[in-house]
Amino acid sequence: MLYADGGTVLFHKQAGPFEVTLFGSPTPLRVGSADLSVMVQKTADSSSVSDAEVNVHLKRSEPGNIVEVIAPATHAKATNKLLYAAHVHLPAAGTWRVDVEVAAAGSTASASGQVTVQPPEPPAANYWGYFALVPFVILLFVFNRWLKRRRRMTYPRVQR
C-alpha cells in the first residue's frame, strides 16, 4: 500500500546548513506500511536541495531487544519531486527515535526526533464500509418498495 507524499509534519529541525522536515503518512503512524517523506532546504535562503543523499533510520529499544529500520529516501519514490520519500514497514508500536541523515554539496548533517507509532487498527475498522454497505442496500430496497406501494395507493389504476 502506498500513501501520498507528505502527510503530517513529524518534525522540523535545523541541521548544519540544512533545514530538515519529516512528514509521515498515514496519520497517526501505525504498525505496518508507512510513507516517510523528507524535505531538505538550505538554511540560508530556504531553497530546496534537489541533489542530496537522504537516509532515514528508525530505532526502537525494548528491554533485551533493539528494532531498527533503515531506508534510503529518494526522489524516485516520491510523487512530489521536492521531497525525498522512503516507504518503510514499522514492525512494532511505541516511541521510535528517527535520524534523518543528509549529504549534499560536500556537507553532511543529521536531524533527530521521536515519533509515536500506534498499534495496528483492528480489521473491522479497516472494513467498516463493507459491513455498512449491506444494511444500507437493504434499507434502500425497503424504501423503494414503500414508495411504490404508496404510489399505487395514491394513484389507483383506471380500468378500461
Phi and psi in degrees as a GROMACS rama.xvg file:
@    title "Ramachandran Plot"
@    xaxis  label "Phi"
@    yaxis  label "Psi"
@TYPE xy
-111.754  152.225  LEU-2
-119.152  164.853  TYR-3
-69.0542  149.224  ALA-4
-62.1458  150.163  ASP-5
95.7679  -123.325  GLY-6
101.881  -149.246  GLY-7
-87.3967  141.509  THR-8
-70.7372  121.289  VAL-9
-91.1612  -38.4034  LEU-10
-164.517  158.324  PHE-11
-133.939  117.427  HIS-12
-135.477  151.946  LYS-13
-93.2268  130.161  GLN-14
-135.347  103.057  ALA-15
60.1835  -129.574  GLY-16
-82.5929  7.91686  PRO-17
-120.605  154.386  PHE-18
-109.34  125.964  GLU-19
-115.65  125.751  VAL-20
-119.672  126.516  THR-21
-107.133  127.076  LEU-22
-112.241  149.241  PHE-23
-135.231  143.009  GLY-24
-143.843  136.304  SER-25
-78.8238  171.121  PRO-26
-113.924  123.238  THR-27
-72.5048  163.265  PRO-28
-63.1479  137.62  LEU-29
-130.791  161.424  ARG-30
-56.3375  134.388  VAL-31
120.972  -155.217  GLY-32
-72.0278  140.537  SER-33
-147.15  154.476  ALA-34
-111.206  120.88  ASP-35
-111.968  119.829  LEU-36
-114.622  142.232  SER-37
-124.084  131.222  VAL-38
-108.153  127.043  MET-39
-114.344  125.254  VAL-40
-127.864  153.149  GLN-41
-76.0279  135.929  LYS-42
-65.0319  -36.7113  THR-43
-61.5755  -45.6062  ALA-44
-131.355  7.80491  ASP-45
60.3687  20.8937  SER-46
-81.0767  153.442  SER-47
-71.9054  145.048  SER-48
-101.404  115.97  VAL-49
-104.841  -1.18046  SER-50
-124.451  39.226  ASP-51
-98.5829  159.195  ALA-52
-101.724  123.947  GLU-53
-124.28  130.946  VAL-54
-126.886  139.824  ASN-55
-113.048  123.465  VAL-56
-115.444  124.505  HIS-57
-115.304  136.517  LEU-58
-140.654  134.316  LYS-59
-132.899  124.895  ARG-60
-102.614  128.701  SER-61
-120.218  160.487  GLU-62
-58.1979  116.189  PRO-63
79.5498  6.10954  GLY-64
-152.016  133.18  ASN-65
-119.573  124.772  ILE-66
-107.874  129.418  VAL-67
-133.91  137.458  GLU-68
-127.307  126.343  VAL-69
-123.102  129.716  ILE-70
-143.48  133.167  ALA-71
-75.827  139.136  PRO-72
-104.834  127.372  ALA-73
-132.939  161.616  THR-74
-67.0033  -32.2683  HIS-75
-60.291  -32.0279  ALA-76
-85.84  -6.41927  LYS-77
-103.559  140.89  ALA-78
-78.2514  -43.9538  THR-79
-84.8152  111.073  ASN-80
-72.9829  -0.504714  LYS-81
-80.791  -14.0711  LEU-82
-108.76  156.953  LEU-83
-108.421  126.223  TYR-84
-115.59  145.513  ALA-85
-133.381  127.876  ALA-86
-99.1296  120.602  HIS-87
-124.933  161.25  VAL-88
-112.664  118.337  HIS-89
-92.7126  111.305  LEU-90
-82.1619  -16.2081  PRO-91
-146.796  150.63  ALA-92
-80.6442  158.195  ALA-93
132.7  -167.781  GLY-94
-92.6103  126.731  THR-95
-114.172  142.188  TRP-96
-90.0002  131.593  ARG-97
-117.234  127.716  VAL-98
-118.078  123.399  ASP-99
-108.038  115.987  VAL-100
-101.576  130.776  GLU-101
-124.7  131.659  VAL-102
-130.433  120.282  ALA-103
-157.745  143.031  ALA-104
50.4779  42.157  ALA-105
77.0541  1.10055  GLY-106
-112.226  145.618  SER-107
-127.431  148.682  THR-108
-153.995  159.733  ALA-109
-137.716  132.188  SER-110
-115.772  134.744  ALA-111
-123.759  152.602  SER-112
-167.203  -176.227  GLY-113
-124.402  144.57  GLN-114
-129.847  151.007  VAL-115
-105.636  128.004  THR-116
-106.973  123.617  VAL-117
-83.3517  159.494  GLN-118
-63.875  161.679  PRO-119
-65.0363  152.674  PRO-120
-70.4535  146.392  GLU-121
-63.3001  148.844  PRO-122
-55.2472  -35.7519  PRO-123
-62.1269  -33.9893  ALA-124
-67.6632  -31.2426  ALA-125
-74.6837  -28.6764  ASN-126
-116.003  20.2061  TYR-127
-60.103  -31.8899  TRP-128
-62.325  -38.9481  GLY-129
-67.7278  -38.6946  TYR-130
-67.8873  -34.0851  PHE-131
-78.5788  -22.0958  ALA-132
-64.0366  -43.1048  LEU-133
-62.1662  -52.2481  VAL-134
-61.8364  -33.2143  PRO-135
-64.8025  -42.8879  PHE-136
-65.7336  -41.3448  VAL-137
-62.4909  -43.2181  ILE-138
-61.2242  -41.8558  LEU-139
-62.9759  -40.7228  LEU-140
-63.7145  -45.8183  PHE-141
-62.9825  -42.1155  VAL-142
-63.1142  -40.8894  PHE-143
-61.7505  -46.0832  ASN-144
-63.6083  -39.5566  ARG-145
-63.5338  -43.4069  TRP-146
-63.2344  -41.5192  LEU-147
-65.151  -41.7992  LYS-148
-64.882  -41.6912  ARG-149
-62.7687  -39.8071  ARG-150
-65.3455  -42.0176  ARG-151
-63.3361  -35.1582  ARG-152
-72.8556  -35.1229  MET-153
-76.5486  -39.1189  THR-154
-122.743  82.7623  TYR-155
-66.8586  152.708  PRO-156
-70.0648  144.036  ARG-157
-94.9474  128.859  VAL-158
-84.4145  137.187  GLN-159
